[in-house]
Amino acid sequence: MKAKFIKKELWLLTIGGSFQRANIYQVGINENVKKEFRNELQRFIDEILEKYNNALISDETHIENIYKIKRFSSQNYSAILTNGQLNFGVCQKLLNLYLKYQWCLNLTSTPPHFPVDRIIQQKLKVPTVYSWTKNLEEKQYLEVINHARKEYIAKGYTSIAEQELQLFSRN
């Protein structure tokens, strides 16, 4: 019962952090339909996360999992979503934030990446800061990830996930 409660709380935090300011839904969508979407999205992402337990996930596999979330949204919920799907930036935030929360509670292995948003880009001093809710695509996302990798090697972190956790703080 406790594990189920925590999992639901992690998901609510993930949705809140991933959907904020992103204008996910078309105007006038019923709350029950939104709830159904969020529940099915969690089920889908939970299936993906099973592959992360005690496994090293490559960049290629992680990126493909982000695209799987994007395809899931367009194939099943295009009628309720702005532009007919979740964009790449929102999908990476969903997957990476959910992984981060579970990792922090020792429920999964160290994530291969971290949630890319404006705050972490600024803290990493990324040369070009991208709007993750609007125009973050795979190329820009990997620019941020690779920039972080150069920094974490230079500063002695064990992973970019650990580095992001160290840099992250609530305002």
Chimera marker file (.cmm) of the C-alpha trace (Angstrom):
<marker_set name="trace">
<marker id="1" x="0.000" y="0.000" z="0.000" r="1" g="1" b="0" radius="0.5"/>
<marker id="2" x="2.831" y="2.420" z="0.868" r="1" g="1" b="0" radius="0.5"/>
<marker id="3" x="4.662" y="1.670" z="-2.378" r="1" g="1" b="0" radius="0.5"/>
<marker id="4" x="1.489" y="2.283" z="-4.397" r="1" g="1" b="0" radius="0.5"/>
<marker id="5" x="0.950" y="5.591" z="-2.601" r="1" g="1" b="0" radius="0.5"/>
<marker id="6" x="4.527" y="6.763" z="-3.232" r="1" g="1" b="0" radius="0.5"/>
<marker id="7" x="4.371" y="5.714" z="-6.880" r="1" g="1" b="0" radius="0.5"/>
<marker id="8" x="1.190" y="7.753" z="-7.366" r="1" g="1" b="0" radius="0.5"/>
<marker id="9" x="2.749" y="10.770" z="-5.643" r="1" g="1" b="0" radius="0.5"/>
<marker id="10" x="5.848" y="10.524" z="-7.835" r="1" g="1" b="0" radius="0.5"/>
<marker id="11" x="3.616" y="10.435" z="-10.892" r="1" g="1" b="0" radius="0.5"/>
<marker id="12" x="1.673" y="13.513" z="-9.749" r="1" g="1" b="0" radius="0.5"/>
<marker id="13" x="4.955" y="15.397" z="-9.249" r="1" g="1" b="0" radius="0.5"/>
<marker id="14" x="6.117" y="14.227" z="-12.670" r="1" g="1" b="0" radius="0.5"/>
<marker id="15" x="2.938" y="15.388" z="-14.391" r="1" g="1" b="0" radius="0.5"/>
<marker id="16" x="3.073" y="18.725" z="-12.588" r="1" g="1" b="0" radius="0.5"/>
<marker id="17" x="6.700" y="19.298" z="-13.542" r="1" g="1" b="0" radius="0.5"/>
<marker id="18" x="6.288" y="18.108" z="-17.117" r="1" g="1" b="0" radius="0.5"/>
<marker id="19" x="3.003" y="19.742" z="-18.062" r="1" g="1" b="0" radius="0.5"/>
<marker id="20" x="3.590" y="23.140" z="-16.416" r="1" g="1" b="0" radius="0.5"/>
<marker id="21" x="3.429" y="26.004" z="-18.895" r="1" g="1" b="0" radius="0.5"/>
<marker id="22" x="3.430" y="23.537" z="-21.804" r="1" g="1" b="0" radius="0.5"/>
<marker id="23" x="-0.185" y="23.980" z="-22.961" r="1" g="1" b="0" radius="0.5"/>
<marker id="24" x="-0.654" y="20.226" z="-23.332" r="1" g="1" b="0" radius="0.5"/>
<marker id="25" x="-4.398" y="20.073" z="-23.923" r="1" g="1" b="0" radius="0.5"/>
<marker id="26" x="-6.640" y="21.609" z="-26.513" r="1" g="1" b="0" radius="0.5"/>
<marker id="27" x="-9.158" y="24.105" z="-25.155" r="1" g="1" b="0" radius="0.5"/>
<marker id="28" x="-12.323" y="22.642" z="-23.624" r="1" g="1" b="0" radius="0.5"/>
<marker id="29" x="-11.125" y="19.101" z="-22.912" r="1" g="1" b="0" radius="0.5"/>
<marker id="30" x="-13.124" y="17.372" z="-20.164" r="1" g="1" b="0" radius="0.5"/>
<marker id="31" x="-11.265" y="16.654" z="-16.882" r="1" g="1" b="0" radius="0.5"/>
<marker id="32" x="-12.230" y="12.966" z="-17.007" r="1" g="1" b="0" radius="0.5"/>
<marker id="33" x="-10.629" y="12.628" z="-20.437" r="1" g="1" b="0" radius="0.5"/>
<marker id="34" x="-7.477" y="14.334" z="-19.176" r="1" g="1" b="0" radius="0.5"/>
<marker id="35" x="-7.386" y="11.987" z="-16.185" r="1" g="1" b="0" radius="0.5"/>
<marker id="36" x="-7.773" y="8.943" z="-18.442" r="1" g="1" b="0" radius="0.5"/>
<marker id="37" x="-4.876" y="10.204" z="-20.573" r="1" g="1" b="0" radius="0.5"/>
<marker id="38" x="-2.619" y="10.740" z="-17.555" r="1" g="1" b="0" radius="0.5"/>
<marker id="39" x="-3.455" y="7.284" z="-16.173" r="1" g="1" b="0" radius="0.5"/>
<marker id="40" x="-2.768" y="5.553" z="-19.488" r="1" g="1" b="0" radius="0.5"/>
<marker id="41" x="0.408" y="7.586" z="-19.951" r="1" g="1" b="0" radius="0.5"/>
<marker id="42" x="1.642" y="6.448" z="-16.535" r="1" g="1" b="0" radius="0.5"/>
<marker id="43" x="0.886" y="2.821" z="-17.385" r="1" g="1" b="0" radius="0.5"/>
<marker id="44" x="2.792" y="3.180" z="-20.656" r="1" g="1" b="0" radius="0.5"/>
<marker id="45" x="5.811" y="4.871" z="-19.067" r="1" g="1" b="0" radius="0.5"/>
<marker id="46" x="5.858" y="2.325" z="-16.215" r="1" g="1" b="0" radius="0.5"/>
<marker id="47" x="6.261" y="-0.404" z="-18.853" r="1" g="1" b="0" radius="0.5"/>
<marker id="48" x="9.209" y="1.482" z="-20.338" r="1" g="1" b="0" radius="0.5"/>
<marker id="49" x="10.784" y="1.991" z="-16.898" r="1" g="1" b="0" radius="0.5"/>
<marker id="50" x="10.887" y="-1.749" z="-16.230" r="1" g="1" b="0" radius="0.5"/>
<marker id="51" x="13.762" y="-1.924" z="-18.739" r="1" g="1" b="0" radius="0.5"/>
<marker id="52" x="15.792" y="0.569" z="-16.669" r="1" g="1" b="0" radius="0.5"/>
<marker id="53" x="15.954" y="-1.578" z="-13.538" r="1" g="1" b="0" radius="0.5"/>
<marker id="54" x="19.526" y="-2.770" z="-12.966" r="1" g="1" b="0" radius="0.5"/>
<marker id="55" x="20.460" y="-2.026" z="-16.568" r="1" g="1" b="0" radius="0.5"/>
<marker id="56" x="22.719" y="0.394" z="-18.371" r="1" g="1" b="0" radius="0.5"/>
<marker id="57" x="20.586" y="2.130" z="-20.962" r="1" g="1" b="0" radius="0.5"/>
<marker id="58" x="22.352" y="3.605" z="-23.988" r="1" g="1" b="0" radius="0.5"/>
<marker id="59" x="21.677" y="7.092" z="-25.294" r="1" g="1" b="0" radius="0.5"/>
<marker id="60" x="20.093" y="5.548" z="-28.380" r="1" g="1" b="0" radius="0.5"/>
<marker id="61" x="17.695" y="3.402" z="-26.356" r="1" g="1" b="0" radius="0.5"/>
<marker id="62" x="16.820" y="6.293" z="-24.055" r="1" g="1" b="0" radius="0.5"/>
<marker id="63" x="16.084" y="8.595" z="-27.004" r="1" g="1" b="0" radius="0.5"/>
<marker id="64" x="13.974" y="5.869" z="-28.622" r="1" g="1" b="0" radius="0.5"/>
<marker id="65" x="11.985" y="5.590" z="-25.381" r="1" g="1" b="0" radius="0.5"/>
<marker id="66" x="11.311" y="9.336" z="-25.520" r="1" g="1" b="0" radius="0.5"/>
<marker id="67" x="10.017" y="8.886" z="-29.071" r="1" g="1" b="0" radius="0.5"/>
<marker id="68" x="7.855" y="5.951" z="-27.938" r="1" g="1" b="0" radius="0.5"/>
<marker id="69" x="6.103" y="8.286" z="-25.487" r="1" g="1" b="0" radius="0.5"/>
<marker id="70" x="5.620" y="10.845" z="-28.255" r="1" g="1" b="0" radius="0.5"/>
<marker id="71" x="4.151" y="8.171" z="-30.581" r="1" g="1" b="0" radius="0.5"/>
<marker id="72" x="1.906" y="6.861" z="-27.802" r="1" g="1" b="0" radius="0.5"/>
<marker id="73" x="0.453" y="10.330" z="-27.345" r="1" g="1" b="0" radius="0.5"/>
<marker id="74" x="-0.184" y="10.885" z="-31.055" r="1" g="1" b="0" radius="0.5"/>
<marker id="75" x="-1.588" y="7.421" z="-31.752" r="1" g="1" b="0" radius="0.5"/>
<marker id="76" x="-3.952" y="7.326" z="-28.801" r="1" g="1" b="0" radius="0.5"/>
<marker id="77" x="-4.768" y="10.887" z="-27.722" r="1" g="1" b="0" radius="0.5"/>
<marker id="78" x="-4.183" y="13.211" z="-30.662" r="1" g="1" b="0" radius="0.5"/>
<marker id="79" x="-7.748" y="14.557" z="-30.428" r="1" g="1" b="0" radius="0.5"/>
<marker id="80" x="-7.165" y="16.089" z="-26.984" r="1" g="1" b="0" radius="0.5"/>
<marker id="81" x="-3.566" y="17.287" z="-27.332" r="1" g="1" b="0" radius="0.5"/>
<marker id="82" x="-2.274" y="20.574" z="-28.694" r="1" g="1" b="0" radius="0.5"/>
<marker id="83" x="-0.656" y="19.844" z="-32.085" r="1" g="1" b="0" radius="0.5"/>
<marker id="84" x="-2.030" y="16.300" z="-31.826" r="1" g="1" b="0" radius="0.5"/>
<marker id="85" x="0.803" y="14.990" z="-29.649" r="1" g="1" b="0" radius="0.5"/>
<marker id="86" x="3.197" y="15.694" z="-26.823" r="1" g="1" b="0" radius="0.5"/>
<marker id="87" x="6.351" y="17.342" z="-28.116" r="1" g="1" b="0" radius="0.5"/>
<marker id="88" x="9.858" y="15.918" z="-27.652" r="1" g="1" b="0" radius="0.5"/>
<marker id="89" x="10.692" y="18.335" z="-24.816" r="1" g="1" b="0" radius="0.5"/>
<marker id="90" x="7.667" y="17.338" z="-22.759" r="1" g="1" b="0" radius="0.5"/>
<marker id="91" x="8.281" y="13.631" z="-23.429" r="1" g="1" b="0" radius="0.5"/>
<marker id="92" x="11.914" y="13.830" z="-22.285" r="1" g="1" b="0" radius="0.5"/>
<marker id="93" x="10.830" y="15.716" z="-19.171" r="1" g="1" b="0" radius="0.5"/>
<marker id="94" x="8.208" y="13.057" z="-18.363" r="1" g="1" b="0" radius="0.5"/>
<marker id="95" x="10.633" y="10.156" z="-18.718" r="1" g="1" b="0" radius="0.5"/>
<marker id="96" x="13.648" y="11.827" z="-17.137" r="1" g="1" b="0" radius="0.5"/>
<marker id="97" x="11.787" y="13.363" z="-14.199" r="1" g="1" b="0" radius="0.5"/>
<marker id="98" x="9.963" y="10.116" z="-13.378" r="1" g="1" b="0" radius="0.5"/>
<marker id="99" x="13.275" y="8.237" z="-13.553" r="1" g="1" b="0" radius="0.5"/>
<marker id="100" x="14.967" y="10.846" z="-11.367" r="1" g="1" b="0" radius="0.5"/>
<marker id="101" x="12.335" y="10.587" z="-8.630" r="1" g="1" b="0" radius="0.5"/>
<marker id="102" x="12.460" y="6.788" z="-8.635" r="1" g="1" b="0" radius="0.5"/>
<marker id="103" x="16.268" y="6.794" z="-8.620" r="1" g="1" b="0" radius="0.5"/>
<marker id="104" x="16.336" y="9.158" z="-5.631" r="1" g="1" b="0" radius="0.5"/>
<marker id="105" x="14.220" y="6.621" z="-3.712" r="1" g="1" b="0" radius="0.5"/>
<marker id="106" x="16.459" y="3.727" z="-4.863" r="1" g="1" b="0" radius="0.5"/>
<marker id="107" x="13.615" y="2.239" z="-6.897" r="1" g="1" b="0" radius="0.5"/>
<marker id="108" x="15.642" y="2.148" z="-10.123" r="1" g="1" b="0" radius="0.5"/>
<marker id="109" x="19.187" y="2.436" z="-11.433" r="1" g="1" b="0" radius="0.5"/>
<marker id="110" x="20.958" y="5.717" z="-12.157" r="1" g="1" b="0" radius="0.5"/>
<marker id="111" x="19.205" y="7.398" z="-15.091" r="1" g="1" b="0" radius="0.5"/>
<marker id="112" x="21.255" y="7.873" z="-18.272" r="1" g="1" b="0" radius="0.5"/>
<marker id="113" x="20.135" y="11.523" z="-18.569" r="1" g="1" b="0" radius="0.5"/>
<marker id="114" x="18.372" y="14.183" z="-16.498" r="1" g="1" b="0" radius="0.5"/>
<marker id="115" x="15.277" y="16.346" z="-17.007" r="1" g="1" b="0" radius="0.5"/>
<marker id="116" x="16.265" y="19.130" z="-19.386" r="1" g="1" b="0" radius="0.5"/>
<marker id="117" x="14.577" y="22.419" z="-18.599" r="1" g="1" b="0" radius="0.5"/>
<marker id="118" x="15.534" y="26.086" z="-18.626" r="1" g="1" b="0" radius="0.5"/>
<marker id="119" x="16.852" y="26.122" z="-15.048" r="1" g="1" b="0" radius="0.5"/>
<marker id="120" x="19.337" y="23.278" z="-15.500" r="1" g="1" b="0" radius="0.5"/>
<marker id="121" x="20.483" y="24.681" z="-18.850" r="1" g="1" b="0" radius="0.5"/>
<marker id="122" x="21.237" y="28.007" z="-17.165" r="1" g="1" b="0" radius="0.5"/>
<marker id="123" x="23.023" y="26.352" z="-14.239" r="1" g="1" b="0" radius="0.5"/>
<marker id="124" x="25.126" y="24.295" z="-16.667" r="1" g="1" b="0" radius="0.5"/>
<marker id="125" x="25.892" y="27.487" z="-18.615" r="1" g="1" b="0" radius="0.5"/>
<marker id="126" x="24.787" y="25.899" z="-21.869" r="1" g="1" b="0" radius="0.5"/>
<marker id="127" x="25.689" y="28.319" z="-24.708" r="1" g="1" b="0" radius="0.5"/>
<marker id="128" x="22.154" y="28.309" z="-26.161" r="1" g="1" b="0" radius="0.5"/>
<marker id="129" x="19.241" y="27.829" z="-23.758" r="1" g="1" b="0" radius="0.5"/>
<marker id="130" x="16.283" y="26.089" z="-25.407" r="1" g="1" b="0" radius="0.5"/>
<marker id="131" x="12.631" y="26.247" z="-24.388" r="1" g="1" b="0" radius="0.5"/>
<marker id="132" x="11.899" y="22.644" z="-23.458" r="1" g="1" b="0" radius="0.5"/>
<marker id="133" x="8.129" y="23.264" z="-23.690" r="1" g="1" b="0" radius="0.5"/>
<marker id="134" x="8.284" y="24.679" z="-27.216" r="1" g="1" b="0" radius="0.5"/>
<marker id="135" x="11.283" y="23.912" z="-29.395" r="1" g="1" b="0" radius="0.5"/>
<marker id="136" x="13.507" y="21.324" z="-27.715" r="1" g="1" b="0" radius="0.5"/>
<marker id="137" x="14.106" y="18.536" z="-30.224" r="1" g="1" b="0" radius="0.5"/>
<marker id="138" x="16.536" y="15.626" z="-30.137" r="1" g="1" b="0" radius="0.5"/>
<marker id="139" x="19.455" y="17.625" z="-31.559" r="1" g="1" b="0" radius="0.5"/>
<marker id="140" x="19.165" y="20.437" z="-29.000" r="1" g="1" b="0" radius="0.5"/>
<marker id="141" x="18.501" y="17.955" z="-26.186" r="1" g="1" b="0" radius="0.5"/>
<marker id="142" x="21.702" y="16.055" z="-26.998" r="1" g="1" b="0" radius="0.5"/>
<marker id="143" x="23.633" y="19.338" z="-27.119" r="1" g="1" b="0" radius="0.5"/>
<marker id="144" x="22.611" y="19.932" z="-23.493" r="1" g="1" b="0" radius="0.5"/>
<marker id="145" x="23.361" y="16.335" z="-22.449" r="1" g="1" b="0" radius="0.5"/>
<marker id="146" x="26.798" y="16.393" z="-24.129" r="1" g="1" b="0" radius="0.5"/>
<marker id="147" x="27.607" y="19.789" z="-22.606" r="1" g="1" b="0" radius="0.5"/>
<marker id="148" x="26.762" y="18.340" z="-19.177" r="1" g="1" b="0" radius="0.5"/>
<marker id="149" x="28.977" y="15.321" z="-19.834" r="1" g="1" b="0" radius="0.5"/>
<marker id="150" x="31.981" y="17.554" z="-20.502" r="1" g="1" b="0" radius="0.5"/>
<marker id="151" x="31.295" y="19.406" z="-17.253" r="1" g="1" b="0" radius="0.5"/>
<marker id="152" x="30.744" y="16.350" z="-15.079" r="1" g="1" b="0" radius="0.5"/>
<marker id="153" x="33.975" y="14.720" z="-16.231" r="1" g="1" b="0" radius="0.5"/>
<marker id="154" x="35.878" y="17.916" z="-15.441" r="1" g="1" b="0" radius="0.5"/>
<marker id="155" x="34.261" y="18.241" z="-11.997" r="1" g="1" b="0" radius="0.5"/>
<marker id="156" x="34.455" y="14.599" z="-10.935" r="1" g="1" b="0" radius="0.5"/>
<marker id="157" x="30.795" y="13.595" z="-10.758" r="1" g="1" b="0" radius="0.5"/>
<marker id="158" x="29.944" y="9.910" z="-11.174" r="1" g="1" b="0" radius="0.5"/>
<marker id="159" x="27.107" y="10.621" z="-13.625" r="1" g="1" b="0" radius="0.5"/>
<marker id="160" x="25.278" y="13.493" z="-15.255" r="1" g="1" b="0" radius="0.5"/>
<marker id="161" x="22.228" y="12.510" z="-13.188" r="1" g="1" b="0" radius="0.5"/>
<marker id="162" x="24.262" y="13.054" z="-10.011" r="1" g="1" b="0" radius="0.5"/>
<marker id="163" x="25.571" y="16.340" z="-11.394" r="1" g="1" b="0" radius="0.5"/>
<marker id="164" x="22.060" y="17.605" z="-12.142" r="1" g="1" b="0" radius="0.5"/>
<marker id="165" x="20.892" y="16.602" z="-8.677" r="1" g="1" b="0" radius="0.5"/>
<marker id="166" x="23.731" y="18.609" z="-7.168" r="1" g="1" b="0" radius="0.5"/>
<marker id="167" x="22.918" y="21.663" z="-9.299" r="1" g="1" b="0" radius="0.5"/>
<marker id="168" x="19.157" y="21.432" z="-8.856" r="1" g="1" b="0" radius="0.5"/>
<marker id="169" x="17.517" y="23.468" z="-6.167" r="1" g="1" b="0" radius="0.5"/>
<marker id="170" x="14.080" y="24.946" z="-5.695" r="1" g="1" b="0" radius="0.5"/>
<marker id="171" x="13.850" y="28.715" z="-5.842" r="1" g="1" b="0" radius="0.5"/>
<link id1="1" id2="2" r="1" g="1" b="0" radius="0.2"/>
<link id1="2" id2="3" r="1" g="1" b="0" radius="0.2"/>
<link id1="3" id2="4" r="1" g="1" b="0" radius="0.2"/>
<link id1="4" id2="5" r="1" g="1" b="0" radius="0.2"/>
<link id1="5" id2="6" r="1" g="1" b="0" radius="0.2"/>
<link id1="6" id2="7" r="1" g="1" b="0" radius="0.2"/>
<link id1="7" id2="8" r="1" g="1" b="0" radius="0.2"/>
<link id1="8" id2="9" r="1" g="1" b="0" radius="0.2"/>
<link id1="9" id2="10" r="1" g="1" b="0" radius="0.2"/>
<link id1="10" id2="11" r="1" g="1" b="0" radius="0.2"/>
<link id1="11" id2="12" r="1" g="1" b="0" radius="0.2"/>
<link id1="12" id2="13" r="1" g="1" b="0" radius="0.2"/>
<link id1="13" id2="14" r="1" g="1" b="0" radius="0.2"/>
<link id1="14" id2="15" r="1" g="1" b="0" radius="0.2"/>
<link id1="15" id2="16" r="1" g="1" b="0" radius="0.2"/>
<link id1="16" id2="17" r="1" g="1" b="0" radius="0.2"/>
<link id1="17" id2="18" r="1" g="1" b="0" radius="0.2"/>
<link id1="18" id2="19" r="1" g="1" b="0" radius="0.2"/>
<link id1="19" id2="20" r="1" g="1" b="0" radius="0.2"/>
<link id1="20" id2="21" r="1" g="1" b="0" radius="0.2"/>
<link id1="21" id2="22" r="1" g="1" b="0" radius="0.2"/>
<link id1="22" id2="23" r="1" g="1" b="0" radius="0.2"/>
<link id1="23" id2="24" r="1" g="1" b="0" radius="0.2"/>
<link id1="24" id2="25" r="1" g="1" b="0" radius="0.2"/>
<link id1="25" id2="26" r="1" g="1" b="0" radius="0.2"/>
<link id1="26" id2="27" r="1" g="1" b="0" radius="0.2"/>
<link id1="27" id2="28" r="1" g="1" b="0" radius="0.2"/>
<link id1="28" id2="29" r="1" g="1" b="0" radius="0.2"/>
<link id1="29" id2="30" r="1" g="1" b="0" radius="0.2"/>
<link id1="30" id2="31" r="1" g="1" b="0" radius="0.2"/>
<link id1="31" id2="32" r="1" g="1" b="0" radius="0.2"/>
<link id1="32" id2="33" r="1" g="1" b="0" radius="0.2"/>
<link id1="33" id2="34" r="1" g="1" b="0" radius="0.2"/>
<link id1="34" id2="35" r="1" g="1" b="0" radius="0.2"/>
<link id1="35" id2="36" r="1" g="1" b="0" radius="0.2"/>
<link id1="36" id2="37" r="1" g="1" b="0" radius="0.2"/>
<link id1="37" id2="38" r="1" g="1" b="0" radius="0.2"/>
<link id1="38" id2="39" r="1" g="1" b="0" radius="0.2"/>
<link id1="39" id2="40" r="1" g="1" b="0" radius="0.2"/>
<link id1="40" id2="41" r="1" g="1" b="0" radius="0.2"/>
<link id1="41" id2="42" r="1" g="1" b="0" radius="0.2"/>
<link id1="42" id2="43" r="1" g="1" b="0" radius="0.2"/>
<link id1="43" id2="44" r="1" g="1" b="0" radius="0.2"/>
<link id1="44" id2="45" r="1" g="1" b="0" radius="0.2"/>
<link id1="45" id2="46" r="1" g="1" b="0" radius="0.2"/>
<link id1="46" id2="47" r="1" g="1" b="0" radius="0.2"/>
<link id1="47" id2="48" r="1" g="1" b="0" radius="0.2"/>
<link id1="48" id2="49" r="1" g="1" b="0" radius="0.2"/>
<link id1="49" id2="50" r="1" g="1" b="0" radius="0.2"/>
<link id1="50" id2="51" r="1" g="1" b="0" radius="0.2"/>
<link id1="51" id2="52" r="1" g="1" b="0" radius="0.2"/>
<link id1="52" id2="53" r="1" g="1" b="0" radius="0.2"/>
<link id1="53" id2="54" r="1" g="1" b="0" radius="0.2"/>
<link id1="54" id2="55" r="1" g="1" b="0" radius="0.2"/>
<link id1="55" id2="56" r="1" g="1" b="0" radius="0.2"/>
<link id1="56" id2="57" r="1" g="1" b="0" radius="0.2"/>
<link id1="57" id2="58" r="1" g="1" b="0" radius="0.2"/>
<link id1="58" id2="59" r="1" g="1" b="0" radius="0.2"/>
<link id1="59" id2="60" r="1" g="1" b="0" radius="0.2"/>
<link id1="60" id2="61" r="1" g="1" b="0" radius="0.2"/>
<link id1="61" id2="62" r="1" g="1" b="0" radius="0.2"/>
<link id1="62" id2="63" r="1" g="1" b="0" radius="0.2"/>
<link id1="63" id2="64" r="1" g="1" b="0" radius="0.2"/>
<link id1="64" id2="65" r="1" g="1" b="0" radius="0.2"/>
<link id1="65" id2="66" r="1" g="1" b="0" radius="0.2"/>
<link id1="66" id2="67" r="1" g="1" b="0" radius="0.2"/>
<link id1="67" id2="68" r="1" g="1" b="0" radius="0.2"/>
<link id1="68" id2="69" r="1" g="1" b="0" radius="0.2"/>
<link id1="69" id2="70" r="1" g="1" b="0" radius="0.2"/>
<link id1="70" id2="71" r="1" g="1" b="0" radius="0.2"/>
<link id1="71" id2="72" r="1" g="1" b="0" radius="0.2"/>
<link id1="72" id2="73" r="1" g="1" b="0" radius="0.2"/>
<link id1="73" id2="74" r="1" g="1" b="0" radius="0.2"/>
<link id1="74" id2="75" r="1" g="1" b="0" radius="0.2"/>
<link id1="75" id2="76" r="1" g="1" b="0" radius="0.2"/>
<link id1="76" id2="77" r="1" g="1" b="0" radius="0.2"/>
<link id1="77" id2="78" r="1" g="1" b="0" radius="0.2"/>
<link id1="78" id2="79" r="1" g="1" b="0" radius="0.2"/>
<link id1="79" id2="80" r="1" g="1" b="0" radius="0.2"/>
<link id1="80" id2="81" r="1" g="1" b="0" radius="0.2"/>
<link id1="81" id2="82" r="1" g="1" b="0" radius="0.2"/>
<link id1="82" id2="83" r="1" g="1" b="0" radius="0.2"/>
<link id1="83" id2="84" r="1" g="1" b="0" radius="0.2"/>
<link id1="84" id2="85" r="1" g="1" b="0" radius="0.2"/>
<link id1="85" id2="86" r="1" g="1" b="0" radius="0.2"/>
<link id1="86" id2="87" r="1" g="1" b="0" radius="0.2"/>
<link id1="87" id2="88" r="1" g="1" b="0" radius="0.2"/>
<link id1="88" id2="89" r="1" g="1" b="0" radius="0.2"/>
<link id1="89" id2="90" r="1" g="1" b="0" radius="0.2"/>
<link id1="90" id2="91" r="1" g="1" b="0" radius="0.2"/>
<link id1="91" id2="92" r="1" g="1" b="0" radius="0.2"/>
<link id1="92" id2="93" r="1" g="1" b="0" radius="0.2"/>
<link id1="93" id2="94" r="1" g="1" b="0" radius="0.2"/>
<link id1="94" id2="95" r="1" g="1" b="0" radius="0.2"/>
<link id1="95" id2="96" r="1" g="1" b="0" radius="0.2"/>
<link id1="96" id2="97" r="1" g="1" b="0" radius="0.2"/>
<link id1="97" id2="98" r="1" g="1" b="0" radius="0.2"/>
<link id1="98" id2="99" r="1" g="1" b="0" radius="0.2"/>
<link id1="99" id2="100" r="1" g="1" b="0" radius="0.2"/>
<link id1="100" id2="101" r="1" g="1" b="0" radius="0.2"/>
<link id1="101" id2="102" r="1" g="1" b="0" radius="0.2"/>
<link id1="102" id2="103" r="1" g="1" b="0" radius="0.2"/>
<link id1="103" id2="104" r="1" g="1" b="0" radius="0.2"/>
<link id1="104" id2="105" r="1" g="1" b="0" radius="0.2"/>
<link id1="105" id2="106" r="1" g="1" b="0" radius="0.2"/>
<link id1="106" id2="107" r="1" g="1" b="0" radius="0.2"/>
<link id1="107" id2="108" r="1" g="1" b="0" radius="0.2"/>
<link id1="108" id2="109" r="1" g="1" b="0" radius="0.2"/>
<link id1="109" id2="110" r="1" g="1" b="0" radius="0.2"/>
<link id1="110" id2="111" r="1" g="1" b="0" radius="0.2"/>
<link id1="111" id2="112" r="1" g="1" b="0" radius="0.2"/>
<link id1="112" id2="113" r="1" g="1" b="0" radius="0.2"/>
<link id1="113" id2="114" r="1" g="1" b="0" radius="0.2"/>
<link id1="114" id2="115" r="1" g="1" b="0" radius="0.2"/>
<link id1="115" id2="116" r="1" g="1" b="0" radius="0.2"/>
<link id1="116" id2="117" r="1" g="1" b="0" radius="0.2"/>
<link id1="117" id2="118" r="1" g="1" b="0" radius="0.2"/>
<link id1="118" id2="119" r="1" g="1" b="0" radius="0.2"/>
<link id1="119" id2="120" r="1" g="1" b="0" radius="0.2"/>
<link id1="120" id2="121" r="1" g="1" b="0" radius="0.2"/>
<link id1="121" id2="122" r="1" g="1" b="0" radius="0.2"/>
<link id1="122" id2="123" r="1" g="1" b="0" radius="0.2"/>
<link id1="123" id2="124" r="1" g="1" b="0" radius="0.2"/>
<link id1="124" id2="125" r="1" g="1" b="0" radius="0.2"/>
<link id1="125" id2="126" r="1" g="1" b="0" radius="0.2"/>
<link id1="126" id2="127" r="1" g="1" b="0" radius="0.2"/>
<link id1="127" id2="128" r="1" g="1" b="0" radius="0.2"/>
<link id1="128" id2="129" r="1" g="1" b="0" radius="0.2"/>
<link id1="129" id2="130" r="1" g="1" b="0" radius="0.2"/>
<link id1="130" id2="131" r="1" g="1" b="0" radius="0.2"/>
<link id1="131" id2="132" r="1" g="1" b="0" radius="0.2"/>
<link id1="132" id2="133" r="1" g="1" b="0" radius="0.2"/>
<link id1="133" id2="134" r="1" g="1" b="0" radius="0.2"/>
<link id1="134" id2="135" r="1" g="1" b="0" radius="0.2"/>
<link id1="135" id2="136" r="1" g="1" b="0" radius="0.2"/>
<link id1="136" id2="137" r="1" g="1" b="0" radius="0.2"/>
<link id1="137" id2="138" r="1" g="1" b="0" radius="0.2"/>
<link id1="138" id2="139" r="1" g="1" b="0" radius="0.2"/>
<link id1="139" id2="140" r="1" g="1" b="0" radius="0.2"/>
<link id1="140" id2="141" r="1" g="1" b="0" radius="0.2"/>
<link id1="141" id2="142" r="1" g="1" b="0" radius="0.2"/>
<link id1="142" id2="143" r="1" g="1" b="0" radius="0.2"/>
<link id1="143" id2="144" r="1" g="1" b="0" radius="0.2"/>
<link id1="144" id2="145" r="1" g="1" b="0" radius="0.2"/>
<link id1="145" id2="146" r="1" g="1" b="0" radius="0.2"/>
<link id1="146" id2="147" r="1" g="1" b="0" radius="0.2"/>
<link id1="147" id2="148" r="1" g="1" b="0" radius="0.2"/>
<link id1="148" id2="149" r="1" g="1" b="0" radius="0.2"/>
<link id1="149" id2="150" r="1" g="1" b="0" radius="0.2"/>
<link id1="150" id2="151" r="1" g="1" b="0" radius="0.2"/>
<link id1="151" id2="152" r="1" g="1" b="0" radius="0.2"/>
<link id1="152" id2="153" r="1" g="1" b="0" radius="0.2"/>
<link id1="153" id2="154" r="1" g="1" b="0" radius="0.2"/>
<link id1="154" id2="155" r="1" g="1" b="0" radius="0.2"/>
<link id1="155" id2="156" r="1" g="1" b="0" radius="0.2"/>
<link id1="156" id2="157" r="1" g="1" b="0" radius="0.2"/>
<link id1="157" id2="158" r="1" g="1" b="0" radius="0.2"/>
<link id1="158" id2="159" r="1" g="1" b="0" radius="0.2"/>
<link id1="159" id2="160" r="1" g="1" b="0" radius="0.2"/>
<link id1="160" id2="161" r="1" g="1" b="0" radius="0.2"/>
<link id1="161" id2="162" r="1" g="1" b="0" radius="0.2"/>
<link id1="162" id2="163" r="1" g="1" b="0" radius="0.2"/>
<link id1="163" id2="164" r="1" g="1" b="0" radius="0.2"/>
<link id1="164" id2="165" r="1" g="1" b="0" radius="0.2"/>
<link id1="165" id2="166" r="1" g="1" b="0" radius="0.2"/>
<link id1="166" id2="167" r="1" g="1" b="0" radius="0.2"/>
<link id1="167" id2="168" r="1" g="1" b="0" radius="0.2"/>
<link id1="168" id2="169" r="1" g="1" b="0" radius="0.2"/>
<link id1="169" id2="170" r="1" g="1" b="0" radius="0.2"/>
<link id1="170" id2="171" r="1" g="1" b="0" radius="0.2"/>
</marker_set>
